[in-house]
């Protein structure tokens, strides 16, 4: 599909100078309460096409989906947590009037946690999807091994494996959109170096605002510390999308959007 035909494509924020390298897809009324959507590892801002293109989210909110460093339009920028946080903080100042509801999935969720801890005034609320796993301890060994393999053998084999899995498990249109947008798994070693060993519960404890943990019922790996992360939130709750796996916004796009909208209403972040 030509992305210029979609609301997100028609309203893309494009770089105008080296100081503004981010490209973000946007949908929804300019004056509506902003929602920033932060994608997962290896994906791009196109992960959010189902939420930006149709359905209830862009009807009453200004949805903004940027690329993270090392991905998509920022593939040449090494992934660093603090670089990603600065990018998101700048985006919120520039495009969201300084404050937004922030939704992060997987890697995007961990970056969003750090953003909320370091810039709580910019985060009206936090939706953390598919990232209820503490990246410390022996359970992180597979990620270190994967990072080593990609350093040694490159990432093409892993991208091919994920493309095959997408075609096996996702609706055809959703799978092909993600594959055509590019799979950026070469950044895995940087992500592992930056994230593994971090105390993300401390980040959650540092954010005073409301938090929703939104997880797929078929994603046990990234739900294994759900209770610990929920306990770290000062004001948190958890919701499960029962038929969804790790990329729960693709598995249950409508349920995902409705969960965000219900959370937004519960914290007064919306119209009416």
Secondary structure, DSSP 8 states (H G I E B T S, - for coil): --GGGSHHHHT-B---STT----EEEES-TTSEEEEEE--TT--GGGGHHHHHSSSHHHHEEEEEE--TTSGGGTTS---HHHHHHHHHHHHHHHSTT-EEEEEETHHHHHHHHHHHH-GGGEEEEEEES--S---SGGGHHHHHHHHHHHHH-SHHHHHHHHHHHHHHS-HHHHHHHHHH---GGGHHHHHHHHTT--HHHHHHT--SEEEEEEETT-GGGGTTHHHHHHH-SEEEEEEETT--SSHHHHTHHHHHHHHHHHHHHTT-S--
